[in-house]
Every structure is written in C-alpha cells, then in structure tokens.
Amino acid sequence: MPALAHPILALQRKRAKPDAARSVVLDDALVALLIDAHERDEIPRLEELWTYYRNPRQTRRGASFRARALALGAGLPAGTPIGTQAQEAGLPARLTGARDPLGDDRERGRREVVIENDIAWRVHAMVDFMFGKPVQILSTAPDEAKRARIERALDAAWEASGGIALLQDFALLGHVYGHADLVLRTDALQRAVAGGPPRLRLTDDDAIALARLPRVELIEPTRGVPVMDPSDYRELTGYVVHHTRHAAATVDENGELTRAEQVVTELIAPGVREVWIDGSPASRHRDALLPDRLPVAHVQNLSMPFRYTGLGEVEPLIALQDELNTRLSDRASRVTMQSFKMLLAKGMEGFDRVPIGPGRVFVTDNPDASITLIGGDAPSPSEDAHITEIREAMDKVSTVPPLAGGVVRAKIGNLSSANALRITLMGLLAKTARKRVTYGRGIEAISRMMLEALDRAGVLPTTDGERGLRLQWPDPLPVDLREQVVAAEAKARLGVSVERVLGELGYGDSDAGVQ
C-alpha cells in the first residue's frame, strides 16, 4: 500500500524493542496513514483556500513560444516573466485563452482579464474586528495579590511569544483555513529549572523573567496533523507536525553552494515529543512540566458540529469571487471595444496609410466613397446591476459590508450615533462575538497550561481553583473618549481597581499585546 511507504515507518524497523514510555496513540502505521491522507486530501484544499485569499502573481519564465512572442510584440524585453494572477484559474477559457476541454479545441486568444480580490479585504476586516485591539486575560483567583501576579506572568508569556501580532496571525490562519492550532513549548523553562524547582522565594522580577520562557507556537493547518480520539471528535490524543524545511547551506564536490531539503516530523503526545528528520530519529524530549497534558489548543474559526475542521471565510466566497472576476473582465473587454471610436472607410484608396488628425482633408474621385464613425461607449444597465448584485451577495455571505472597509455610501443613512453604526454592522458584530467564543477558548486553554507549567516549575505556585481565567474583549468600534471617561468614573465608584480602569483606558503597563 503506497501510504505505508512513508519514512516514519522506519520507527518500527529501527526499534529493537517497544518503548513503553511512548504513547500508543502515536502508533507508527497510524501516523504514516494520517500523514498520507493529510497530504493527499487536505493540503490541496487548504492551498486552494490560501491561494484565493492571497491571489499571488505567478510568473512563468518557461512560458510557451506564443506567450514569449506576444511579450516581445508588446515591447517587453527578452526574458521578461509572463505572469498571471492565481484567481484567474476560476475564469472561463474564453477569457484566459486556455483550451476548453468541453468546447472548441482551437486555442483562443487571451482577452483582457480583471481581478478584483474582494476576499482579502473582507478577511482583513474580520481579523481587525477580532484582534485589532489587545485582549486582556484576567484571573479569577480569590486572592487579589495572586490575581495580579498571575496576570503579570501571563502577560509576559504572551508578549514573549508575539503578543497581539501572534493573535492576528492566529486569526488570519483561522479565517482562511477554518481552523488553526496553538502549541505550548516549555523546553526553555524546563532547562532553566533543570536542577529542580526553586526552593527560595523568587522576586517578582525573577518570576516574570522565567514566565517569559514558555513559548506559544502557531501551527499552520498545512503542517499540523491531528490524532483524534475515536470516541470523541472534540478531543486529541496526539498531534503530528509534518513539514519540509531547508537544511544548512553546504558546499558540494564542485564547490557550489547548495541547500538540501529535509522532511521533519514531530510527534507530540502527553509528556513526550519525538522529532524525526528524513525518517531518522533526531531528538526525544520528555515534558516534565506538562506530563499528563497534550500541549495543543485546537481552535475553529466557526464551529461545525461533529467536525474537527471549522468553517472558514474564504470557501463560501470562492464561487461569487469567480463570477465577479468574470463579469468585470467581460465589462473591461466591452469598454475596450466600445470606448475607442473607429472609422470605417469605403472606396478610399490608401486610407490605412494616412494618419488621422485635426484639419486633415481626404480627397477621392470615387463618388461612392464614405467615412463612417463607429464604436463609442454605451450604457449597459443589466451588466451594472448584475455586478452590484454579486457584490451584495458577497456582503451577505461574509457579513462584511463596504462600510467596514471605510467605503461610505449614501444609502446607509445617518451615522451620527454609535448605535446607528452598530445597526449597520450588526451582522459583522454578531459573527465577531460568535468567534470570540472559539478563539477565546483556545487562548484560555493555553494560558491555563502556562500556569500549570509555571506551578510545576516552582515559579508561580497555583492551585486548580486559582487558574480560572476570563477574557475581556475590547469594543471593535471606535468609542468616544468622553464616553469612555464617564464609564471609567462609574466603574471606579463601583469599586473597580484604579489599575484595571486605567488599563481599560489604554494606560496600563503594556498595551502592545495580550494583557
């Protein structure tokens, strides 16, 4: 079976005897099958989603002779790469000039192609509404002093991992692919306390310095392969990170600098990690700080019942994006043909060799000769209405109206108040609130793992009851500063601490990332 030919099966051949410490969920044959299924089924789908979001320009230096001839005929220098945009793959053959497998076999000429990537700006708007401002992680520990230490430690740990930039990347991957995973790595913290947990009381500065050692790593869905519990699709029993990377540069026998590629497979189970490079063992690590936990938090962008993968924002828009690009390209071709006035000359010898200009006089002895003006742009109401309806359909599917991107139209009414703006953006705000549940659950899970690791390391002792957390999300819409001050004064009168009130106003110790 081809799936079993994966290098990871070298695990079975190279082990002299079974390792009892290794989890059964990382059975070699199972891992090989999961990786093979992931590369065969998932990666092509995920790459299509990313391509439609990113719409990169793809250059083709090895273009056909006809393409190179057209480039030279257009005045381009030899060797100029002929490029196309990725979303052109969704256009019909009559526009791209490609061969139509269901129609005429003759190669058709390439027409003018217009690509307007409406997917990207909508995804960016949704990410900005999610993590455009820092989110605060607040402790629910009963002791006030312990709450302050926990919040400072978590703030330091998240900031060391990237802070708000990490969360924005996290949201971007989730919006494009439908899900993303966070992995907590405690290797550096474990090495720092290798001699055992500190017995002496640490100062606050020492504890914060050690709290920065755990790292939160964002795993792209193209690299992460889940090992799911067969009895519960919501639980993971293991995790595999599989990807290809470039090795260090080396000099070959001819003296040329080369860089080989390596296939890296990391197997993660509760309390143990193994790294294999090109089918050979490279390292093995025991996680003494999280011995009973799988340090992975899986987050769906929008939850789907009974599915590991979530619902992304790109997939529902692909068909509409193709239709929009097709109609925009058709309109561009029509405008090109109709906007330039053309002359039809009959019975005029040598007319094609005479330049046309103001004051030019044409003389002929042919009484039937004529010069007729043809062409000129003409309105097309049905075309404009169709394009408008496509854009409105994309607004409904994504719940992102043009107003979210700063495009103000007359039909939105009076937006002099914050309530009117919220009503206009109600769909986007409701979807953002729904996403905060899924993303917030992942952030809280990783944060609790951080606290457990810091407790086992002796850096910040906590109990299970003291590791409760809640997230305070900022308002995604602009807020009047005067209204913020009035609300802050009311909170202060109710007994909310001054530090927390100032932090909500943006005057905290750290406002660049997760607080």
VOTORSE-796848 format. One record per residue: x, y, z of N, C-alpha, C in turn; residue in one letter. Coordinates in steps of 0.001 Angstrom, whole numbers, plus 500000, padded with zeros to 6 digits. Example, Ala and Ser with C-alpha at 12.3 -4.5 7.8 and 13.67 -1.06 7.14 Angstrom:
2
513190494310507800512300495500507800513200496700507800a512850497750507080513670498940507140512900500030507870s
***
This chain:
515
500862498802500000500000500000500000500889501235500000m500717502191499058501631503323498977501685504150500243p500585504245500975500581505082502169501553504586503218a501878503300503207502759502764504234504229502925503886l504531503537502767505923503706502372506527504981502941a505866505596503889506358506848504456507580506596505335h508555507533505375509765507326506185509497507132507663p508338507580508141508085507452509573507989505989509985i507740505085509007507666503675509345509030503113509713l510081503907509496511395503480509975511413503322511489a510448503934512169510337503757513618510210502276513975l509362501587513247509157500171513557510397499340513246q511087499675512156512225498861511744513453499110512619r513604500333513126514834500663513834514750500387515328k513549500213515853513447499941517287513720498472517543r514616498219518465514919496833518810513804496235519666a513204497063520504512114496581521348511147497727521590k509922497444521949508939498505522147509346499415523291p508998500677523161509261501664524201507970501881524969d507956501459526191506727501539526981506366502969527308a507356503874527283507068505265527626506375506004526495a506431505458525297505822506122524159504333505833524124r503553506871523850502107506701523882501642505837522724s500624505048522981500098504163521948499388504947520857v498987506213521150498273506983520144499186507352518979v500503507266519142501427507587518075501970506317517435l501098505371517203501492504159516505502034504529515128d503131503876514731503845504268513520502980504158512274d502294503033512115501457502851510933500329503877510897a499753504181512052498681505171512112499195506547511715l500378506905512212500950508207511864501195508303510362v501745507231509779502012507233508339500721507391507542a499672506708507951498397506816507249497805508213507390l497916508797508580497385510139508792498125511167507947l499445511062507885500229512000507088499891511846505605i499777510605505157499463510375503749498084510933503405d497098510698504249495760511237503998495761512761504036a496557513341504933496635514800505041497235515402503768h498309514809503268498950515327502055498080515102500819e497315514034500798496520513708499622495205514484499584r494553514628500719493202515186500742493144516622501264d493863516909502337493709518190502999494561519296502393e495830519008502123496729520070501669496268520702500356i495830519938499342495323520614498129494152521550498414p493242521139499295492114522006499622492572523258500366r493488523087501315493982524231502079494775525191501206l495566524655500283496341525522499398495430526325498471e494314525736498048493374526488497221492765527649498001e492437527416499273491880528490500097492876529623500260l494141529268500537495158530312500721495408531054499399w495395530345498298495633530976497003494531531973496670t493287531628496951492192532563496672492254533768497597y492705533583498827492848534732499718494008535620499283y495148535005499040496367535772498756496395536290497316r495878535520496371495883535855494950497273536292494484n498293535456494656499650535882494269499800535921492754p500717536747492316501038536803490893502046535712490603r501691534836489690502512533679489380503251533930488071q504571534059488153505375534300486966505769532981486345t505857532992485027506187531782484272507331532105483319r508548531899483786509688532166482919509784531139481791r509258529950482003509281528943480955508006528961480145g507538530142479763506298530252479021506470529707477603a505333529490476940505357528944475591505938529955474610s506266529440473410506818530311472375505813531421472030f504520531066471962503497532061471635503435533157472691r503521532765473987503483533761475048504702534677474984a505876534103474683507073534931474576506984535859473367r506413535345472274506260536194471096505319537358471371a504225537087472085503300538162472431503969539189473329l504823538702474252505527539631475142506478540518474354a507218539926473398508144540715472592507381541672471681l506227541224471179505422542103470341504871543284471095g504697543124472402504218544229473231505341545160473659a506564544877473192507675545739473540508392545362474807g508134544168475351508794543746476567510155543155476239l511148543357477081512470542795476802512457541284476893p513423540666476211513530539209476240513794538728477651a513181537602478019513355537056479359512376537581480373g511492538503479965510504539037480899509523537940481287t509321537692482602508390536633483000506958536997482652p506243536031482113504836536224481786504039535799483019i503269536716483622502626536425484900501119536390484801g500529535603485645499082535548485794498769535582487279t497567536013487605497124536018488987496435534691489312q496542534304490567496074532975490950494578532809490726a493789533847490949492341533730490802491899533585489354q492817533740488403492456533516487004492083532062486756e492457531173487667492099529759487494490590529556487499a489835530486488086488389530358488123487676531027486966g488419531608486024487800532288484883487546531298483745l486557531548482926486295530646481794487393530744480747p487472529712479892488530529645478884488411530755477854a487209531281477622487044532329476627487747533620477033r488080533761478329488791534942478788490291534714478869l490691533571479350492110533309479584492833532806478348t492090532393477320492735531868476135493158530425476250g492794529773477338493160528365477519492253527482476680a492672526252476482491867525287475743490685524839476598r489532524811476003488312524404476694488102522908476457d488208522059477493488057520615477279486661520207476838p485666521067477072484288520733476705483839521484475451l484711522276474878484293523066473724485262522957472574g485550524087471954486411524125470775487841523808471173d488503522961470376489883522592470658490879523645470190d490430524602469413491358525621468935491742526559470084r492998526960470105493470527863471164492920529256470898e492303529822471884491679531120471734492612532201472265r492432533393471751493265534498472200492890534949473600g493863535417474316493630535891475678493011537279475631r491913537445476334491254538734476425491711539462477671r491240540679477805491623541476478972491014540867480233e491848540639481228491426539992482469491498540999483610v490431541096484368490363541984485531490099541138486765v490975541235487752490825540506489021490689541535490138i489576541500490816489373542349491999489184541438493199e490201541373494031490194540422495144489320540959496278n488040540631496216487124541044497282487241540171498523d487900539038498408488029538137499561489014538689500574i490160539184500103491236539588501014490805540716501941a490185541768501394489862542897502258488771542532503262w487902541601502891486885541166503852487517540357504992r488460539479504654489160538719505687489933539659506610v490614540645506036491372541584506860490453542378507782h489285542762507271488344543496508118487888542644509298a487612541363509061487176540476510144488294540254511166m489540540140510698490669539994511622490832541253512457v490655542423511832490767543678512583489673543783513647d488476543312513341487413543350514341487697542365515480f488399541257515177488714540272516208489848540739517115m490988541084516507492188541399517285492818542711516830f491983543676516507492527544992516198493039545704517429g492545545323518588492981545890519867493366544754520800k494224545024521803494641543954522723493466543406523527p493520542116523798492533541465524657493190541181526003v492478541444527059493016541260528405492642539886528947q493640539208529534493416537930530204493394538214531708i492234538040532313492049538365533726491913537091534540l492523537106535705492462535964536608491225536059537489s490671534900537829489527534853538746489918534269540103t491225534266540400491686533762541696491095534606542817a490751533998543943490113534772545023491034535804545667p492350535526545695493285536448546338493689537543545351d493583538795545767493879539912544864495342539935544470e496245539704545435497667539709545119498029538573544163a497414537410544342497674536287543442497135536597542041k495983537256541962495449537635540649496420538540539904r496994539500540620497922540428539974499155539696539460a499708538748540248500898538008539809500577537117538611r499403536486538638499019535622537515498872536436536238i498213537573536322498000538388535127499321538928534590e500249539307535476501553539789535009502338538661534345r502278537461534923503008536326534341502455535959532967a501134535904532847500538535574531554500812536657530519l500761537901530965501063538994530049502483538870529521d503443538551530405504835538404529978505004537214529038a504323536102529329504458534911528495503898535149527095a502735535761526999502146536010525683502945537055524911w503445538074525605504248539088524923505521538479524363e506146537574525118507368536930524629507096536060523410a505862535577523260505511534731522117505051535523520903s504895536821521059504462537641519925503332538591520228g502611538375521324501567539304521721500450539414520704g500041540651520447498906540878519565499230540462518137i500497540536517739500874540096516384500636538595516220a500947537812517259500683536377517208499190536105517067l498377536820517816496936536604517757496361537024516407l496908538074515803496431538470514481496774537422513432q497998536865513511498343535768512603497454534553512862d497189534296514135496314533195514525494929533351513896f494378534564514001493055534815513431493080534752511912a494162535213511286494240535173509833494206533738509321l495008532861509929495005531458509511493639530826509755l493036531144510891491722530586511177490657531051510197g490706532321509811489717532836508876489901532242507481h491137531994507084491384531463505746491113529962505699v491701529229506643491615527768506598490394527207507324y489834527955508247488713527451509040489119527002510425g490414526752510654490886526365511976492395526588512030h492924526612513230494363526719513458494642526165514849a495904525823515113496289525194516372497414525980517032d497386525984518354498444526570519170499124525456519951l500460525485519958501250524506520707502086525256521739v502049524798522970502834525398524045504130524607524207l505246525290524096506566524659524247507206525172525538r507534524229526405508107524566527715509552524108527832t510227523837526717511596523321526762512531524275527489d512461525570527143513375526543527751513132526662529244a511878526654529664511577526739531097512063525489531818l511905524331531207512356523097531841513880523081531992q514589523606530991516050523673531116516471524660532190r515708525742532343516073526743533345515923526219534759a515016525275534978514794524724536320515217523264536335v516233522926535535516654521525535435517134520977536759a517674521838537615518153521378538911517064521181539933g515827521363539529514712521222540458514030522554540658g512804522550541152512092523803541377512828524683542381p512824525995542176513479526894543128512863526754544508p513720526580545474513229526426546845513056527773547528r513876528740547149513768530054547758512667530862547080l512138531819547767511082532653547219511666533552546132r511097533497544946511580534308543851511023535724543954l511822536681543524511321538045543421510361538128542231t509587539196542229508639539352541128509353539454539795d510480540141539755511225540285538506511778538942538040d512263538122538975512772536797538593511643535918538064d510496535983538723509362535172538278508890535599536890a508861536899536622508431537374535312509436536961534251i510743537004534598511762536581533632511594535110533274a511293534258534259511071532845533974509742532613533255l508761533471533500507466533323532842507564533615531352a508588534327530933508758534616529506509320533425528737r509756532383529422510410531269528743509441530356527984l508254530055528493507330529243527678506963529979526385p506851529225525311506557529819524013505283529219523425r504456530100522883503254529675522170503579529693520685v503471528550520039503782528437518611502498528221517825e502352528981516764501201528862515886501510527831514806l500650526828514668500836525758513702499848525949512551i500375526104511356499521526235510177498849524897509883e497578524915509495496885523647509228497546522786508166p498332523359507275499026522541506289500123521706506919t500590522074508114501654521325508784501135520454509916r500007520798510509499503520075511660498570518940511281g498848517763511826498025516576511569497491516085512912v496204516149513160495669515729514455495519514219514549p495703513717515761495391512321516072494187512378517010v493006512137516481491777512363517234491351511126518001m490677511392519087490098510322519881488952509694519083d488992508377518821487929507779518003486546507864518636p486478508069519937485182508132520607484680509556520811s485528510579520521485122511964520731485898512836519759d485202513389518765485870514196517751486426515499518321y486008515880519527486483517130520119487783516977520872r488253515751521079489449515503521869490586515001520982e491796515449521283493003514991520617493784514091521556l494242512978521042495100512089521827496566512222521430t496826512887520328498184513119519874498180514172518792g499380514573518386499492515618517374500792515411516615y500745515630515302501911515456514439502135516749513675v503350517250513712503753518427512933504679517922511834v504221517989510604504958517420509475505164518499508425h506424518742508064506710519782507074508086519542506477h508395520289505443509693520239504769510416521558505005t511683521480505329512467522681505585513811522580504852r514456523712504686515767523761504063516839523497505120h517781522651504785518893522375505695519925523496505576a520956523411506393522020524401506347522750524332505010a523239525463504556523938525518503274525243524725503346a525499523950502295526722523154502207527375523367500840t528656523017500757529401523139499515529595521737498955v529131521527497707529240520199497116530643519967496561d530825518831495905532148518465495408532636519383494292e531715520102493644532107521047492602532355522446493140n532248522599494453532474523902495058531290524836495002g530110524327494644528913525150494566528121525072495869e527516526196496221526734526267497456525345525707497198l524947524733497991523637524095497830522933524021499181t521599523867499100520780523703500307519810522554500059r519984521500500812519113520339500671517834520549501490a516803519798501156515542519841501882515462518657502831e514858518906503984514688517862504993513205517724505317q512775516489505484511413516202505911511430516026507429v510767516928508129510758516935509591509387516488510073v509381515504510955508138515003511546508280515027513057t507442515806513704507452515893515169506196515218515709e506410514256516590505309513519517197505124514017518622l503919514492518919503623515067520231502540514229520896i502850513746522080501891513020522915501995513580524328a501051513293525191501148513800526563502461513396527230p503269514382527542504501514148528282505708513760527456g505589513623526138506725513181525339506625513759523934v507805514073523364507889514549521988509062513865521312r508866513528520050509938512947519251510029513707517937e511252513951517494511500514623516227512278513670515332v511762513471514115512400512609513125512712513452511899w513918513302511358514357514031510178514712513019509105i513986513080507991514183512150506882514108510695507339d513180510407508252512984509040508708513935508567509768g514839509434510242515802509043511272515547509841512537s515697509229513718515450509957514965516463511067515162p515969512240515546516842513392515781516879513791517247a515754513765517921515723514145519332514480513577519983s514554513460521286513418512991522094513376513841523349r512209514324523676512075515253524794510908514814525676h511181514743526960510123514452527936509687515753528593r508413515987528586507855517213529161507472516940530603d508398517293531515508134517067532936507181518100533515a507004519227532842506140520282533364504673520063533001l504424519355531889503056519005531495503012517520531163l503235516663532142503366515230531849502064514560531432p500938515121531828499655514457531565498789515226530571d499347516230529962498552517065529061499144517062527657r498285517119526672498721517359525307498765518878525126l499951519459524937500074520933524932499600521561523626p498402521257523205497857521738521941496453522275522206v496176523434521645494830524012521695494319524156520271a493259523447519964492658523492518628491516524497518632h491511525377517639490506526441517573489859526428516195v488546526366516184487779526504514946487389527964514766q487467528440513539487036529809513267485540529954513547n484747529125512922483324528979513237483071527493513429l482514527139514557482374525730514893481418525033513932s481772523777513623480924522914512814480640521653513610m479402521263513754479072520086514561479702518822513993p480294518050514879480840516725514551481968516804513517f482676517929513464483785518082512541484977518677513288r486172518156512977487380518724513564487687520077512937y487585520164511624487843521419510944486654522352511116t486934523642511151485881524629511266485525525227509917g484649526186509942484198526866508734484983528158508569l485698528271507473486464529472507190485639530506506450g486281531630506153485594532726505482485856532755503976e486836532011503500487201532064502086486333531127501251v486140529914501726485453528897500923484064529327500456e483206529940501292481880530325500793481919531439499748p483044532146499627483114533283498714483758532948497375l484289531744497207485054531432496000484181531512494753i482988530902494783482124530915493596481713532339493231a481376533150494235480999534535493962482186535342493446l483373535064493972484569535760493510484840535448492038q484686534186491641484867533814490237483861534529489340d482609534592489777481588535260488981481870536760488866e482323537372489955482646538800489916483805539073488961l484860538267489050486000538459488152485610538249486692n484727537282486439484285537037485066483537538235484516t482614538779485295481813539905484805482649541170484676r483595541382485574484478542543485455485357542426484215l485824541212483908486634541017482709485796541227481448s484541540739481457483656540966480312483412542462480113d483206543181481194482966544618481075484201545339480550r485388544900481002486619545517480513486775545309479010a486436544110478536486521543856477099485517544708476329s484312544847476860483308545674476187483732547137476146r484253547634477264484694549026477298485844549252476324v486753548267476252487883548400475332487407548488473889t486406547670473555485908547657472179485052548877471864m484343549429472821483357550457472534483826551872472877q484798551987473773485172553329474197486040554055473181s486695553323472266487532553946471249486733554042469941f486552555250469458485827555460468205486687554988467039k486044554315466085486733553778464921486092554321463652m486888554352462569486441554875461284486348553734460288l485236553670459569485040552689458511485059553438457181l486111553202456401486277553909455127485922552971453975a485130553489453035484736552735451844485152553528450602k485830552824449700486223553456448438487327554465448577g488095554424449656489201555368449883490508554598449757m491204554797448651492459554099448450493556554732449315e494324553864449927495430554339450767495003554972452069g493739554783452475493257555400453717493986554840454946f494392553568454890495043552943456037496473553461456225d497008554160455197498366554676455314498415556160455636r497258556769455768497191558207456042496865558427457508v497675559189458237497359559450459651496111560308459798p495400560064460866494179560808461153494518561908462149i494115563129461864494397564233462759493516565419462473g493544566435463360492715567630463155493120568362461872p492126568838461152492382569594459935492779568761458752g492781567459458860493166566593457753492029566538456718r492391566674455412491424566651454319491698565423453459v490645564671453146490755563467452319490067563751450978f490757563418449901490253563683448559490174562370447794v489071562146447057488893560950446252488011561268445056t488208560524443988487384560666442794486202559706442793d486103558876443806485039557878443874483802558517444491n482718558638443740481512559280444302480813558420445355p481144557123445384480520556241446383481365556104447654d482461556817447734483321556714448919482635557337450130a482954556779451290482374557301452542483275556951453715s483160557759454755483858557515456029482788557540457120i482658556407457786481610556273458806482253556096460173t481736556816461152482213556697462534481443555589463236l482174554625463791481534553522464504482155553417465888i481502552655466753482016552461468105481455553489469063g482128553645470166481662554550471203481014553800472343g481261554253473547480741553562474727479235553739474811d478582552723475355477130552753475524476799552182476896a475775552700477531475427552178478859474921550747478788p475169550004479896474700548621479984474106548422481373s472846548815481570472243548741482917472206547332483483p471926546327482644471839544966483167473191544487483678s474264544878483001475603544477483443475948545108484778e475686546411484913475969547098486175475133546527487320d473867546215487039473005545653488082473504544281488515a473958543492487569474442542148487902475693542224488777h476627543095488436477844543241489242477493543739490641i476554544676490738476133545173492052475505544061492888t474703543231492258474067542134492991475098541102493461e476131540876492663477188539953493102477881540503494347i478189541795494323478853542390495499477949542323496728r476665542570496543475745542498497680475636541064498198e475702540087497307475690538696497753476937538378498572a478085538909498184479299538711498966479199539404500316m478516540557500359478277541230501642477458540346502581d476430539692502031475568538850502866476307537611503349k477038536962502436477718535725502814478799535986503850v479562537056503681480666537346504606480234538174505799s479061538802505738478564539758506753479482540965506897t480300541242505883481203542395505918480735543386504862v480041544447505249479610545445504267480773546362503895p480651547104502801481729548032502427482060549042503511p481090549354504377481342550314505443482475549856506357l482620548519506550483690548005507399485061548292506815a485132548472505500486403548808504855486572550289504638g485675551104505181485800552545505057485085553138503866g484281552336503147483545552832501988482151553263502459v481892554557502449480623555098502927479748555412501722v478556554851501702477607555087500633476417555878501153r475745556543500242474653557420500660473492556652501260a473296555395500847472101554664501269472173554145502703k473300554333503408473403553785504760472708554668505776i472307555870505386471575556708506318472474557538507207g471913557986508319472622558879509227473411558062510233n474737558243510235475597557515511169476191558460512206l475383559390512677475896560353513642476029559758515034s475419558610515288475484557997516610476122556627516521s476665556182517658477296554865517711476262553762517511a475036553964517985474003552939517829473656552713516359n473598553799515572473310553648514147474424552869513456a475676553120513854476796552386513269476719550912513634l476337550600514870476226549199515297475124548478514527r474024549157514253472941548531513500473410548220512079i474174549128511493474676548905510137475639547726510087t476431547551511132477418546471511192476952545314512070l475648545169512225475129544164513158475587542754512795m475552542403511514475952541056511117477404540771511442g478295541712511145479717541531511426479980541469512919l479306542302513699479494542285515151478990540972515755l477862540460515258477337539194515769478281538042515447a478831538016514230479776536959513884481057537082514692k481511538305514948482713538504515768482487537991517186t481309538257517748481004537752519088480983536225519120a480503535609518052480490534144517980481919533595517910r482777534261517156484163533804517049484923533982518357k484562534973519113485266535190520378485116533999521315r484053533253521161483870532059521986484910531008521634v485083530743520335486014529688519917487467530110520105t487807531319519663489183531779519842489514531981521313y488560532499522066488807532711523486489023531414524237g488314530344523831488511529056524489489937528557524273r490490528760523086491865528339522827492876529151523605g492666530463523690493585531313524445493564530943525916i492381530689526460492281530308527864492940528953528114e492770527999527192493369526675527386494888526761527434a495498527490526513496952527643526524497406528392527765i496649529392528196497023530152529388496986529282530636s495997528412530754495940527514531910497103526524531890r497497526057530684498674525191530593499926525944531040m500024527222530690501155528030531143501211528076532663m500068528316533290500038528398534747500402527066535385l499942525967534798500291524654535333501793524399535201e502383524769534069503820524588533881504617525454534849a504190526700535036504886527587535987504752527072537414l503618526449537722503439525880539059504372524694539282d504460523793538297505334522626538444506805523033538465r507115524149537797508495524634537804508837525394539075a507854525654539911508101526382541142508228527874540963g507822528378539810507942529811539533506753530573540083v505550530052539852504331530713540309503387529643540841l503440529313542121502575528263542673501103528651542576p500294527767542013498853527972541903498147526632542061t496905526697542460496062525514542533495103525515541343t494393524407541168493432524334540074492376525425540187d491950525709541421490945526736541614491445528135541321g492746528342541426493317529673541170493684529890539701e493488528879538871493833529017537449492638529376536588r491567529786537213490421530240536426490723531560535740g490260531698534508490550532888533714489296533346532996l489285534589532643488243535133531761488887536205530886r488338536359529706488877537322528748488009538559528706l488651539684528613487943540959528460488257541490527061q487257541430526203487445541839524818487153543322524667w487937544027523881487661545452523646486531545634522653p485959546811522658484923547139521689485586547332520326d485165546582519298485822546724517990485535548043517301p484479548744517714484124550003517085484769551174517809l485022552260517121485570553444517793484616553936518875p485195554304519992484401554762521132484773556206521426v483768557002521715484003558395522071484796558452523371d485877559233523387486740559316524566485977559842525773l485068560764525539484289561294526668483407560206527274r482823559363526414482004558268526937482860557276527713e484091557021527253484991556124527975485322556670529359q485586557960529440485936558564530733484754558493531695v483558558763531190482368558690532052482163557265532553v482332556275531658482187554880532070483268554488533067a484499554981532879485578554658533816485303555243535194a484779556458535241484444557057536543483349556260537242e482371555775536476481310554967537080481870553654537617a482791553011536901483397551773537385484206552016538643k484924553151538697485715553462539888484815553660541104a483657554291540905482718554478542028482133553153542493r482055552168541582481523550855541953482558549984542650l483811550439542702484835549691543412485855548993542539g485792549167541237486794548565540358488130549239540612v489215548456540665490527548998540986490950550043539957s491732550999540433492194552074539552493098551525538456v493943550519538801494847549955537794494066549338536641e492986548629536973492204547986535912491482549022535075r490956550067535698490267551112534951491230551811534004v492440552112534492493436552759533635493873551828532507l493946550526532807494313549577531763493283549527530658g491996549597531038490944549597530016490971550853529170e491453551955529757491566553196529004492825553246528146l493681552238528273494895552211527475496107552774528157g496048552945529489497178553492530230497847552440531108y497690551151530726498310550083531501499795549983531246g500431549002531931501874548800531767502204548325530367d501300547569529740501563547017528404500294547097527592s500399547746526459499240547841525578499579547430524157d500684546685524014501092546269522670500643544867522338a500196544105523291499827542726523011498747542256523951g498754540965524242497764540405525147498036540914526540v497034541425527203497214541960528546496518541068529570q
***
